[in-house]
Structures are given as C-alpha cells and as structure tokens.
Amino acid sequence: MPIENRIAIAIAVCSIVAGIVALVVLHGTVQLVAASVLLGLAGIALVSLVFLLVGQSEEDDRRRHPRG
C-alpha cells in the first residue's frame, strides 16, 4: 500500500478518535465545534482516499493496457 494511502487512513483514524474524545471530554459549544471539525476532517480524508484509490487503479490499468 502506497504511503499516501497510509497517511490518509492515519489522518482519518486520528480525527475520528479525537472527535469522539472531544464529545466525551468537552462540554457545551466547544464540544460541538471541536467534534464537528474533527469528524468533518475524517470525512474529508476518507473521501480523498477513495478518489486516490480510484485514480491509482486507473493509472495501473493504463500501464497494463497502453493502447486501450
């Protein structure tokens, strides 16, 4: 697995864990803002990973079949 994929997964997992911790530990408006930002970042990282995987598979396919 390429390093870019591992970085995206690590960012997503860390953000999810931090978002859950923020929900448990913090209180009030700070809790909602921190958890929303962290869980949103995790969502962005996961969607980016999906696009990265699709692009990588297309590149691999083009390398295997250079003339279509």
CHARMM internal coordinates of N, CA and C (Angstrom, degrees):
IC EDIT
DIST 1 N 1 CA 1.4415
DIST 1 CA 1 C 1.5312
ANGL 1 N 1 CA 1 C 108.76
DIST 1 C 2 N 1.3212
ANGL 1 CA 1 C 2 N 117.37
DIHE 1 N 1 CA 1 C 2 N 127.96
DIST 2 N 2 CA 1.4663
ANGL 1 C 2 N 2 CA 120.40
DIHE 1 CA 1 C 2 N 2 CA -178.89
DIST 2 CA 2 C 1.5329
ANGL 2 N 2 CA 2 C 112.16
DIHE 1 C 2 N 2 CA 2 C -63.31
DIST 2 C 3 N 1.3113
ANGL 2 CA 2 C 3 N 115.22
DIHE 2 N 2 CA 2 C 3 N 156.45
DIST 3 N 3 CA 1.4641
ANGL 2 C 3 N 3 CA 121.92
DIHE 2 CA 2 C 3 N 3 CA -176.74
DIST 3 CA 3 C 1.5328
ANGL 3 N 3 CA 3 C 111.49
DIHE 2 C 3 N 3 CA 3 C -62.62
DIST 3 C 4 N 1.3464
ANGL 3 CA 3 C 4 N 118.13
DIHE 3 N 3 CA 3 C 4 N -32.14
DIST 4 N 4 CA 1.4633
ANGL 3 C 4 N 4 CA 119.99
DIHE 3 CA 3 C 4 N 4 CA -179.91
DIST 4 CA 4 C 1.5199
ANGL 4 N 4 CA 4 C 110.91
DIHE 3 C 4 N 4 CA 4 C -62.22
DIST 4 C 5 N 1.3177
ANGL 4 CA 4 C 5 N 116.01
DIHE 4 N 4 CA 4 C 5 N -39.20
DIST 5 N 5 CA 1.4618
ANGL 4 C 5 N 5 CA 120.52
DIHE 4 CA 4 C 5 N 5 CA 179.36
DIST 5 CA 5 C 1.5220
ANGL 5 N 5 CA 5 C 111.06
DIHE 4 C 5 N 5 CA 5 C -66.45
DIST 5 C 6 N 1.3077
ANGL 5 CA 5 C 6 N 116.25
DIHE 5 N 5 CA 5 C 6 N -42.11
DIST 6 N 6 CA 1.4637
ANGL 5 C 6 N 6 CA 120.22
DIHE 5 CA 5 C 6 N 6 CA 179.90
DIST 6 CA 6 C 1.5201
ANGL 6 N 6 CA 6 C 111.16
DIHE 5 C 6 N 6 CA 6 C -65.40
DIST 6 C 7 N 1.3241
ANGL 6 CA 6 C 7 N 116.88
DIHE 6 N 6 CA 6 C 7 N -37.89
DIST 7 N 7 CA 1.4642
ANGL 6 C 7 N 7 CA 120.36
DIHE 6 CA 6 C 7 N 7 CA 178.60
DIST 7 CA 7 C 1.5266
ANGL 7 N 7 CA 7 C 110.42
DIHE 6 C 7 N 7 CA 7 C -65.23
DIST 7 C 8 N 1.3175
ANGL 7 CA 7 C 8 N 117.86
DIHE 7 N 7 CA 7 C 8 N -44.22
DIST 8 N 8 CA 1.4672
ANGL 7 C 8 N 8 CA 121.40
DIHE 7 CA 7 C 8 N 8 CA 179.44
DIST 8 CA 8 C 1.5205
ANGL 8 N 8 CA 8 C 110.68
DIHE 7 C 8 N 8 CA 8 C -63.05
DIST 8 C 9 N 1.3223
ANGL 8 CA 8 C 9 N 117.61
DIHE 8 N 8 CA 8 C 9 N -41.65
DIST 9 N 9 CA 1.4651
ANGL 8 C 9 N 9 CA 120.88
DIHE 8 CA 8 C 9 N 9 CA 178.20
DIST 9 CA 9 C 1.5251
ANGL 9 N 9 CA 9 C 110.48
DIHE 8 C 9 N 9 CA 9 C -65.18
DIST 9 C 10 N 1.3275
ANGL 9 CA 9 C 10 N 117.46
DIHE 9 N 9 CA 9 C 10 N -42.79
DIST 10 N 10 CA 1.4676
ANGL 9 C 10 N 10 CA 121.11
DIHE 9 CA 9 C 10 N 10 CA -179.79
DIST 10 CA 10 C 1.5233
ANGL 10 N 10 CA 10 C 111.12
DIHE 9 C 10 N 10 CA 10 C -63.30
DIST 10 C 11 N 1.3348
ANGL 10 CA 10 C 11 N 117.53
DIHE 10 N 10 CA 10 C 11 N -42.20
DIST 11 N 11 CA 1.4573
ANGL 10 C 11 N 11 CA 120.81
DIHE 10 CA 10 C 11 N 11 CA 178.39
DIST 11 CA 11 C 1.5261
ANGL 11 N 11 CA 11 C 110.19
DIHE 10 C 11 N 11 CA 11 C -62.70
DIST 11 C 12 N 1.3118
ANGL 11 CA 11 C 12 N 116.62
DIHE 11 N 11 CA 11 C 12 N -44.16
DIST 12 N 12 CA 1.4644
ANGL 11 C 12 N 12 CA 120.62
DIHE 11 CA 11 C 12 N 12 CA -179.08
DIST 12 CA 12 C 1.5299
ANGL 12 N 12 CA 12 C 110.98
DIHE 11 C 12 N 12 CA 12 C -63.59
DIST 12 C 13 N 1.3148
ANGL 12 CA 12 C 13 N 117.26
DIHE 12 N 12 CA 12 C 13 N -46.42
DIST 13 N 13 CA 1.4635
ANGL 12 C 13 N 13 CA 120.49
DIHE 12 CA 12 C 13 N 13 CA -178.44
DIST 13 CA 13 C 1.5283
ANGL 13 N 13 CA 13 C 110.63
DIHE 12 C 13 N 13 CA 13 C -65.00
DIST 13 C 14 N 1.3187
ANGL 13 CA 13 C 14 N 117.58
DIHE 13 N 13 CA 13 C 14 N -44.49
DIST 14 N 14 CA 1.4688
ANGL 13 C 14 N 14 CA 120.74
DIHE 13 CA 13 C 14 N 14 CA 178.64
DIST 14 CA 14 C 1.5256
ANGL 14 N 14 CA 14 C 111.26
DIHE 13 C 14 N 14 CA 14 C -62.17
DIST 14 C 15 N 1.3135
ANGL 14 CA 14 C 15 N 117.20
DIHE 14 N 14 CA 14 C 15 N -40.36
DIST 15 N 15 CA 1.4551
ANGL 14 C 15 N 15 CA 120.56
DIHE 14 CA 14 C 15 N 15 CA 179.50
DIST 15 CA 15 C 1.5223
ANGL 15 N 15 CA 15 C 111.81
DIHE 14 C 15 N 15 CA 15 C -67.68
DIST 15 C 16 N 1.3204
ANGL 15 CA 15 C 16 N 116.85
DIHE 15 N 15 CA 15 C 16 N -39.74
DIST 16 N 16 CA 1.4659
ANGL 15 C 16 N 16 CA 119.67
DIHE 15 CA 15 C 16 N 16 CA 177.58
DIST 16 CA 16 C 1.5273
ANGL 16 N 16 CA 16 C 110.64
DIHE 15 C 16 N 16 CA 16 C -63.27
DIST 16 C 17 N 1.3249
ANGL 16 CA 16 C 17 N 116.55
DIHE 16 N 16 CA 16 C 17 N -46.30
DIST 17 N 17 CA 1.4670
ANGL 16 C 17 N 17 CA 120.40
DIHE 16 CA 16 C 17 N 17 CA 179.75
DIST 17 CA 17 C 1.5237
ANGL 17 N 17 CA 17 C 110.50
DIHE 16 C 17 N 17 CA 17 C -62.73
DIST 17 C 18 N 1.3302
ANGL 17 CA 17 C 18 N 117.12
DIHE 17 N 17 CA 17 C 18 N -45.24
DIST 18 N 18 CA 1.4633
ANGL 17 C 18 N 18 CA 120.43
DIHE 17 CA 17 C 18 N 18 CA 179.68
DIST 18 CA 18 C 1.5285
ANGL 18 N 18 CA 18 C 111.33
DIHE 17 C 18 N 18 CA 18 C -64.52
DIST 18 C 19 N 1.3343
ANGL 18 CA 18 C 19 N 117.80
DIHE 18 N 18 CA 18 C 19 N -37.03
DIST 19 N 19 CA 1.4580
ANGL 18 C 19 N 19 CA 121.13
DIHE 18 CA 18 C 19 N 19 CA 177.06
DIST 19 CA 19 C 1.5163
ANGL 19 N 19 CA 19 C 111.83
DIHE 18 C 19 N 19 CA 19 C -64.13
DIST 19 C 20 N 1.3231
ANGL 19 CA 19 C 20 N 116.61
DIHE 19 N 19 CA 19 C 20 N -41.04
DIST 20 N 20 CA 1.4678
ANGL 19 C 20 N 20 CA 120.45
DIHE 19 CA 19 C 20 N 20 CA 178.12
DIST 20 CA 20 C 1.5253
ANGL 20 N 20 CA 20 C 110.36
DIHE 19 C 20 N 20 CA 20 C -66.82
DIST 20 C 21 N 1.3255
ANGL 20 CA 20 C 21 N 116.59
DIHE 20 N 20 CA 20 C 21 N -41.48
DIST 21 N 21 CA 1.4717
ANGL 20 C 21 N 21 CA 120.44
DIHE 20 CA 20 C 21 N 21 CA 177.23
DIST 21 CA 21 C 1.5269
ANGL 21 N 21 CA 21 C 110.17
DIHE 20 C 21 N 21 CA 21 C -62.00
DIST 21 C 22 N 1.3285
ANGL 21 CA 21 C 22 N 116.78
DIHE 21 N 21 CA 21 C 22 N -41.56
DIST 22 N 22 CA 1.4644
ANGL 21 C 22 N 22 CA 120.28
DIHE 21 CA 21 C 22 N 22 CA 178.57
DIST 22 CA 22 C 1.5202
ANGL 22 N 22 CA 22 C 111.22
DIHE 21 C 22 N 22 CA 22 C -62.12
DIST 22 C 23 N 1.3277
ANGL 22 CA 22 C 23 N 117.01
DIHE 22 N 22 CA 22 C 23 N -38.26
DIST 23 N 23 CA 1.4646
ANGL 22 C 23 N 23 CA 120.03
DIHE 22 CA 22 C 23 N 23 CA 178.13
DIST 23 CA 23 C 1.5279
ANGL 23 N 23 CA 23 C 111.80
DIHE 22 C 23 N 23 CA 23 C -65.43
DIST 23 C 24 N 1.3232
ANGL 23 CA 23 C 24 N 116.61
DIHE 23 N 23 CA 23 C 24 N -35.31
DIST 24 N 24 CA 1.4576
ANGL 23 C 24 N 24 CA 120.61
DIHE 23 CA 23 C 24 N 24 CA -176.51
DIST 24 CA 24 C 1.5259
ANGL 24 N 24 CA 24 C 111.93
DIHE 23 C 24 N 24 CA 24 C -81.97
DIST 24 C 25 N 1.3264
ANGL 24 CA 24 C 25 N 117.13
DIHE 24 N 24 CA 24 C 25 N -41.19
DIST 25 N 25 CA 1.4628
ANGL 24 C 25 N 25 CA 120.99
DIHE 24 CA 24 C 25 N 25 CA -170.27
DIST 25 CA 25 C 1.5258
ANGL 25 N 25 CA 25 C 113.09
DIHE 24 C 25 N 25 CA 25 C -88.41
DIST 25 C 26 N 1.3255
ANGL 25 CA 25 C 26 N 117.70
DIHE 25 N 25 CA 25 C 26 N -43.99
DIST 26 N 26 CA 1.4564
ANGL 25 C 26 N 26 CA 120.97
DIHE 25 CA 25 C 26 N 26 CA -174.29
DIST 26 CA 26 C 1.5263
ANGL 26 N 26 CA 26 C 111.49
DIHE 25 C 26 N 26 CA 26 C -82.34
DIST 26 C 27 N 1.3418
ANGL 26 CA 26 C 27 N 115.63
DIHE 26 N 26 CA 26 C 27 N 168.75
DIST 27 N 27 CA 1.4622
ANGL 26 C 27 N 27 CA 121.05
DIHE 26 CA 26 C 27 N 27 CA -178.50
DIST 27 CA 27 C 1.5165
ANGL 27 N 27 CA 27 C 110.33
DIHE 26 C 27 N 27 CA 27 C -137.08
DIST 27 C 28 N 1.3148
ANGL 27 CA 27 C 28 N 116.04
DIHE 27 N 27 CA 27 C 28 N 149.24
DIST 28 N 28 CA 1.4590
ANGL 27 C 28 N 28 CA 121.94
DIHE 27 CA 27 C 28 N 28 CA 173.12
DIST 28 CA 28 C 1.5154
ANGL 28 N 28 CA 28 C 113.78
DIHE 27 C 28 N 28 CA 28 C 77.72
DIST 28 C 29 N 1.3235
ANGL 28 CA 28 C 29 N 114.25
DIHE 28 N 28 CA 28 C 29 N -147.26
DIST 29 N 29 CA 1.4632
ANGL 28 C 29 N 29 CA 121.32
DIHE 28 CA 28 C 29 N 29 CA -176.79
DIST 29 CA 29 C 1.5247
ANGL 29 N 29 CA 29 C 111.68
DIHE 28 C 29 N 29 CA 29 C -65.18
DIST 29 C 30 N 1.3131
ANGL 29 CA 29 C 30 N 116.68
DIHE 29 N 29 CA 29 C 30 N -36.26
DIST 30 N 30 CA 1.4642
ANGL 29 C 30 N 30 CA 120.91
DIHE 29 CA 29 C 30 N 30 CA 179.40
DIST 30 CA 30 C 1.5276
ANGL 30 N 30 CA 30 C 109.72
DIHE 29 C 30 N 30 CA 30 C -59.91
DIST 30 C 31 N 1.3128
ANGL 30 CA 30 C 31 N 116.76
DIHE 30 N 30 CA 30 C 31 N -39.65
DIST 31 N 31 CA 1.4593
ANGL 30 C 31 N 31 CA 121.57
DIHE 30 CA 30 C 31 N 31 CA 179.03
DIST 31 CA 31 C 1.5204
ANGL 31 N 31 CA 31 C 110.71
DIHE 30 C 31 N 31 CA 31 C -60.75
DIST 31 C 32 N 1.3188
ANGL 31 CA 31 C 32 N 116.88
DIHE 31 N 31 CA 31 C 32 N -48.48
DIST 32 N 32 CA 1.4591
ANGL 31 C 32 N 32 CA 120.46
DIHE 31 CA 31 C 32 N 32 CA -177.82
DIST 32 CA 32 C 1.5187
ANGL 32 N 32 CA 32 C 112.33
DIHE 31 C 32 N 32 CA 32 C -65.66
DIST 32 C 33 N 1.3242
ANGL 32 CA 32 C 33 N 116.78
DIHE 32 N 32 CA 32 C 33 N -42.54
DIST 33 N 33 CA 1.4656
ANGL 32 C 33 N 33 CA 119.76
DIHE 32 CA 32 C 33 N 33 CA -178.98
DIST 33 CA 33 C 1.5241
ANGL 33 N 33 CA 33 C 111.00
DIHE 32 C 33 N 33 CA 33 C -67.18
DIST 33 C 34 N 1.3197
ANGL 33 CA 33 C 34 N 116.92
DIHE 33 N 33 CA 33 C 34 N -48.19
DIST 34 N 34 CA 1.4731
ANGL 33 C 34 N 34 CA 120.19
DIHE 33 CA 33 C 34 N 34 CA -178.37
DIST 34 CA 34 C 1.5255
ANGL 34 N 34 CA 34 C 111.13
DIHE 33 C 34 N 34 CA 34 C -62.85
DIST 34 C 35 N 1.3168
ANGL 34 CA 34 C 35 N 116.91
DIHE 34 N 34 CA 34 C 35 N -45.30
DIST 35 N 35 CA 1.4602
ANGL 34 C 35 N 35 CA 119.84
DIHE 34 CA 34 C 35 N 35 CA -179.22
DIST 35 CA 35 C 1.5231
ANGL 35 N 35 CA 35 C 110.89
DIHE 34 C 35 N 35 CA 35 C -65.64
DIST 35 C 36 N 1.3271
ANGL 35 CA 35 C 36 N 117.94
DIHE 35 N 35 CA 35 C 36 N -40.35
DIST 36 N 36 CA 1.4656
ANGL 35 C 36 N 36 CA 121.26
DIHE 35 CA 35 C 36 N 36 CA 179.23
DIST 36 CA 36 C 1.5212
ANGL 36 N 36 CA 36 C 111.42
DIHE 35 C 36 N 36 CA 36 C -63.30
DIST 36 C 37 N 1.3164
ANGL 36 CA 36 C 37 N 116.58
DIHE 36 N 36 CA 36 C 37 N -44.01
DIST 37 N 37 CA 1.4640
ANGL 36 C 37 N 37 CA 120.36
DIHE 36 CA 36 C 37 N 37 CA -179.83
DIST 37 CA 37 C 1.5250
ANGL 37 N 37 CA 37 C 110.66
DIHE 36 C 37 N 37 CA 37 C -64.75
DIST 37 C 38 N 1.3084
ANGL 37 CA 37 C 38 N 117.19
DIHE 37 N 37 CA 37 C 38 N -45.95
DIST 38 N 38 CA 1.4664
ANGL 37 C 38 N 38 CA 120.44
DIHE 37 CA 37 C 38 N 38 CA -177.24
DIST 38 CA 38 C 1.5234
ANGL 38 N 38 CA 38 C 112.29
DIHE 37 C 38 N 38 CA 38 C -68.17
DIST 38 C 39 N 1.3150
ANGL 38 CA 38 C 39 N 117.08
DIHE 38 N 38 CA 38 C 39 N -42.49
DIST 39 N 39 CA 1.4631
ANGL 38 C 39 N 39 CA 119.37
DIHE 38 CA 38 C 39 N 39 CA 179.21
DIST 39 CA 39 C 1.5262
ANGL 39 N 39 CA 39 C 110.58
DIHE 38 C 39 N 39 CA 39 C -71.50
DIST 39 C 40 N 1.3367
ANGL 39 CA 39 C 40 N 117.29
DIHE 39 N 39 CA 39 C 40 N -32.37
DIST 40 N 40 CA 1.4677
ANGL 39 C 40 N 40 CA 120.43
DIHE 39 CA 39 C 40 N 40 CA 174.52
DIST 40 CA 40 C 1.5203
ANGL 40 N 40 CA 40 C 111.55
DIHE 39 C 40 N 40 CA 40 C -64.65
DIST 40 C 41 N 1.3237
ANGL 40 CA 40 C 41 N 116.18
DIHE 40 N 40 CA 40 C 41 N -41.18
DIST 41 N 41 CA 1.4632
ANGL 40 C 41 N 41 CA 120.63
DIHE 40 CA 40 C 41 N 41 CA 176.75
DIST 41 CA 41 C 1.5261
ANGL 41 N 41 CA 41 C 110.96
DIHE 40 C 41 N 41 CA 41 C -61.76
DIST 41 C 42 N 1.3129
ANGL 41 CA 41 C 42 N 116.54
DIHE 41 N 41 CA 41 C 42 N -39.07
DIST 42 N 42 CA 1.4702
ANGL 41 C 42 N 42 CA 120.14
DIHE 41 CA 41 C 42 N 42 CA 177.06
DIST 42 CA 42 C 1.5228
ANGL 42 N 42 CA 42 C 110.56
DIHE 41 C 42 N 42 CA 42 C -63.19
DIST 42 C 43 N 1.3173
ANGL 42 CA 42 C 43 N 116.67
DIHE 42 N 42 CA 42 C 43 N -41.97
DIST 43 N 43 CA 1.4625
ANGL 42 C 43 N 43 CA 119.81
DIHE 42 CA 42 C 43 N 43 CA 178.11
DIST 43 CA 43 C 1.5104
ANGL 43 N 43 CA 43 C 112.17
DIHE 42 C 43 N 43 CA 43 C -62.81
DIST 43 C 44 N 1.3211
ANGL 43 CA 43 C 44 N 116.71
DIHE 43 N 43 CA 43 C 44 N -42.29
DIST 44 N 44 CA 1.4655
ANGL 43 C 44 N 44 CA 120.97
DIHE 43 CA 43 C 44 N 44 CA 178.24
DIST 44 CA 44 C 1.5287
ANGL 44 N 44 CA 44 C 110.09
DIHE 43 C 44 N 44 CA 44 C -62.82
DIST 44 C 45 N 1.3136
ANGL 44 CA 44 C 45 N 117.24
DIHE 44 N 44 CA 44 C 45 N -42.85
DIST 45 N 45 CA 1.4665
ANGL 44 C 45 N 45 CA 120.71
DIHE 44 CA 44 C 45 N 45 CA 179.92
DIST 45 CA 45 C 1.5244
ANGL 45 N 45 CA 45 C 111.04
DIHE 44 C 45 N 45 CA 45 C -63.30
DIST 45 C 46 N 1.3199
ANGL 45 CA 45 C 46 N 117.44
DIHE 45 N 45 CA 45 C 46 N -40.25
DIST 46 N 46 CA 1.4615
ANGL 45 C 46 N 46 CA 120.00
DIHE 45 CA 45 C 46 N 46 CA -179.01
DIST 46 CA 46 C 1.5330
ANGL 46 N 46 CA 46 C 111.69
DIHE 45 C 46 N 46 CA 46 C -70.74
DIST 46 C 47 N 1.3221
ANGL 46 CA 46 C 47 N 117.46
DIHE 46 N 46 CA 46 C 47 N -40.10
DIST 47 N 47 CA 1.4677
ANGL 46 C 47 N 47 CA 119.90
DIHE 46 CA 46 C 47 N 47 CA 177.13
DIST 47 CA 47 C 1.5285
ANGL 47 N 47 CA 47 C 109.92
DIHE 46 C 47 N 47 CA 47 C -65.64
DIST 47 C 48 N 1.3224
ANGL 47 CA 47 C 48 N 117.11
DIHE 47 N 47 CA 47 C 48 N -40.20
DIST 48 N 48 CA 1.4628
ANGL 47 C 48 N 48 CA 120.83
DIHE 47 CA 47 C 48 N 48 CA 177.20
DIST 48 CA 48 C 1.5223
ANGL 48 N 48 CA 48 C 110.74
DIHE 47 C 48 N 48 CA 48 C -61.99
DIST 48 C 49 N 1.3167
ANGL 48 CA 48 C 49 N 116.36
DIHE 48 N 48 CA 48 C 49 N -38.89
DIST 49 N 49 CA 1.4596
ANGL 48 C 49 N 49 CA 120.22
DIHE 48 CA 48 C 49 N 49 CA 178.50
DIST 49 CA 49 C 1.5223
ANGL 49 N 49 CA 49 C 111.16
DIHE 48 C 49 N 49 CA 49 C -63.34
DIST 49 C 50 N 1.3174
ANGL 49 CA 49 C 50 N 117.18
DIHE 49 N 49 CA 49 C 50 N -40.41
DIST 50 N 50 CA 1.4648
ANGL 49 C 50 N 50 CA 120.31
DIHE 49 CA 49 C 50 N 50 CA 178.72
DIST 50 CA 50 C 1.5241
ANGL 50 N 50 CA 50 C 110.00
DIHE 49 C 50 N 50 CA 50 C -61.78
DIST 50 C 51 N 1.3349
ANGL 50 CA 50 C 51 N 117.23
DIHE 50 N 50 CA 50 C 51 N -46.68
DIST 51 N 51 CA 1.4654
ANGL 50 C 51 N 51 CA 120.05
DIHE 50 CA 50 C 51 N 51 CA 178.46
DIST 51 CA 51 C 1.5230
ANGL 51 N 51 CA 51 C 111.39
DIHE 50 C 51 N 51 CA 51 C -62.86
DIST 51 C 52 N 1.3218
ANGL 51 CA 51 C 52 N 117.15
DIHE 51 N 51 CA 51 C 52 N -38.20
DIST 52 N 52 CA 1.4540
ANGL 51 C 52 N 52 CA 120.96
DIHE 51 CA 51 C 52 N 52 CA 177.93
DIST 52 CA 52 C 1.5231
ANGL 52 N 52 CA 52 C 110.96
DIHE 51 C 52 N 52 CA 52 C -63.31
DIST 52 C 53 N 1.3155
ANGL 52 CA 52 C 53 N 117.18
DIHE 52 N 52 CA 52 C 53 N -43.49
DIST 53 N 53 CA 1.4661
ANGL 52 C 53 N 53 CA 120.86
DIHE 52 CA 52 C 53 N 53 CA 179.63
DIST 53 CA 53 C 1.5231
ANGL 53 N 53 CA 53 C 111.64
DIHE 52 C 53 N 53 CA 53 C -64.70
DIST 53 C 54 N 1.3260
ANGL 53 CA 53 C 54 N 117.16
DIHE 53 N 53 CA 53 C 54 N -40.11
DIST 54 N 54 CA 1.4594
ANGL 53 C 54 N 54 CA 120.46
DIHE 53 CA 53 C 54 N 54 CA 177.93
DIST 54 CA 54 C 1.5233
ANGL 54 N 54 CA 54 C 110.09
DIHE 53 C 54 N 54 CA 54 C -63.98
DIST 54 C 55 N 1.3171
ANGL 54 CA 54 C 55 N 117.44
DIHE 54 N 54 CA 54 C 55 N -44.92
DIST 55 N 55 CA 1.4655
ANGL 54 C 55 N 55 CA 121.19
DIHE 54 CA 54 C 55 N 55 CA 178.83
DIST 55 CA 55 C 1.5183
ANGL 55 N 55 CA 55 C 112.12
DIHE 54 C 55 N 55 CA 55 C -62.39
DIST 55 C 56 N 1.3269
ANGL 55 CA 55 C 56 N 116.41
DIHE 55 N 55 CA 55 C 56 N -41.58
DIST 56 N 56 CA 1.4576
ANGL 55 C 56 N 56 CA 119.57
DIHE 55 CA 55 C 56 N 56 CA 179.04
DIST 56 CA 56 C 1.5282
ANGL 56 N 56 CA 56 C 111.34
DIHE 55 C 56 N 56 CA 56 C -64.99
DIST 56 C 57 N 1.3215
ANGL 56 CA 56 C 57 N 117.35
DIHE 56 N 56 CA 56 C 57 N -39.10
DIST 57 N 57 CA 1.4632
ANGL 56 C 57 N 57 CA 118.94
DIHE 56 CA 56 C 57 N 57 CA 179.58
DIST 57 CA 57 C 1.5261
ANGL 57 N 57 CA 57 C 110.92
DIHE 56 C 57 N 57 CA 57 C -68.69
DIST 57 C 58 N 1.3304
ANGL 57 CA 57 C 58 N 117.51
DIHE 57 N 57 CA 57 C 58 N -34.89
DIST 58 N 58 CA 1.4658
ANGL 57 C 58 N 58 CA 119.88
DIHE 57 CA 57 C 58 N 58 CA 176.30
DIST 58 CA 58 C 1.5257
ANGL 58 N 58 CA 58 C 111.19
DIHE 57 C 58 N 58 CA 58 C -66.19
DIST 58 C 59 N 1.3226
ANGL 58 CA 58 C 59 N 116.89
DIHE 58 N 58 CA 58 C 59 N -40.97
DIST 59 N 59 CA 1.4668
ANGL 58 C 59 N 59 CA 120.16
DIHE 58 CA 58 C 59 N 59 CA 177.70
DIST 59 CA 59 C 1.5266
ANGL 59 N 59 CA 59 C 110.79
DIHE 58 C 59 N 59 CA 59 C -63.37
DIST 59 C 60 N 1.3244
ANGL 59 CA 59 C 60 N 116.94
DIHE 59 N 59 CA 59 C 60 N -43.07
DIST 60 N 60 CA 1.4680
ANGL 59 C 60 N 60 CA 120.50
DIHE 59 CA 59 C 60 N 60 CA 177.96
DIST 60 CA 60 C 1.5257
ANGL 60 N 60 CA 60 C 111.04
DIHE 59 C 60 N 60 CA 60 C -61.02
DIST 60 C 61 N 1.3279
ANGL 60 CA 60 C 61 N 116.60
DIHE 60 N 60 CA 60 C 61 N -41.71
DIST 61 N 61 CA 1.4591
ANGL 60 C 61 N 61 CA 120.78
DIHE 60 CA 60 C 61 N 61 CA 179.33
DIST 61 CA 61 C 1.5283
ANGL 61 N 61 CA 61 C 111.04
DIHE 60 C 61 N 61 CA 61 C -64.53
DIST 61 C 62 N 1.3124
ANGL 61 CA 61 C 62 N 117.32
DIHE 61 N 61 CA 61 C 62 N -40.09
DIST 62 N 62 CA 1.4729
ANGL 61 C 62 N 62 CA 120.72
DIHE 61 CA 61 C 62 N 62 CA 178.56
DIST 62 CA 62 C 1.5182
ANGL 62 N 62 CA 62 C 111.69
DIHE 61 C 62 N 62 CA 62 C -67.26
DIST 62 C 63 N 1.3375
ANGL 62 CA 62 C 63 N 117.09
DIHE 62 N 62 CA 62 C 63 N -34.26
DIST 63 N 63 CA 1.4620
ANGL 62 C 63 N 63 CA 119.90
DIHE 62 CA 62 C 63 N 63 CA 177.10
DIST 63 CA 63 C 1.5273
ANGL 63 N 63 CA 63 C 111.06
DIHE 62 C 63 N 63 CA 63 C -67.96
DIST 63 C 64 N 1.3292
ANGL 63 CA 63 C 64 N 116.29
DIHE 63 N 63 CA 63 C 64 N -38.60
DIST 64 N 64 CA 1.4646
ANGL 63 C 64 N 64 CA 121.06
DIHE 63 CA 63 C 64 N 64 CA -179.65
DIST 64 CA 64 C 1.5163
ANGL 64 N 64 CA 64 C 112.55
DIHE 63 C 64 N 64 CA 64 C -73.59
DIST 64 C 65 N 1.3323
ANGL 64 CA 64 C 65 N 117.52
DIHE 64 N 64 CA 64 C 65 N -32.13
DIST 65 N 65 CA 1.4650
ANGL 64 C 65 N 65 CA 122.91
DIHE 64 CA 64 C 65 N 65 CA -177.89
DIST 65 CA 65 C 1.5196
ANGL 65 N 65 CA 65 C 109.26
DIHE 64 C 65 N 65 CA 65 C -127.72
DIST 65 C 66 N 1.3312
ANGL 65 CA 65 C 66 N 117.98
DIHE 65 N 65 CA 65 C 66 N 76.19
DIST 66 N 66 CA 1.4675
ANGL 65 C 66 N 66 CA 120.58
DIHE 65 CA 65 C 66 N 66 CA -173.07
DIST 66 CA 66 C 1.5345
ANGL 66 N 66 CA 66 C 114.38
DIHE 65 C 66 N 66 CA 66 C -66.11
DIST 66 C 67 N 1.3094
ANGL 66 CA 66 C 67 N 118.62
DIHE 66 N 66 CA 66 C 67 N -22.27
DIST 67 N 67 CA 1.4614
ANGL 66 C 67 N 67 CA 120.13
DIHE 66 CA 66 C 67 N 67 CA -178.28
DIST 67 CA 67 C 1.5249
ANGL 67 N 67 CA 67 C 113.07
DIHE 66 C 67 N 67 CA 67 C -104.63
DIST 67 C 68 N 1.3083
ANGL 67 CA 67 C 68 N 116.05
DIHE 67 N 67 CA 67 C 68 N 12.97
DIST 68 N 68 CA 1.4478
ANGL 67 C 68 N 68 CA 119.45
DIHE 67 CA 67 C 68 N 68 CA 175.53
DIST 68 CA 68 C 1.4394
ANGL 68 N 68 CA 68 C 111.59
DIHE 67 C 68 N 68 CA 68 C 103.71
END
COOR INIT
IC SEED 1 N 1 CA 1 C
IC BUILD
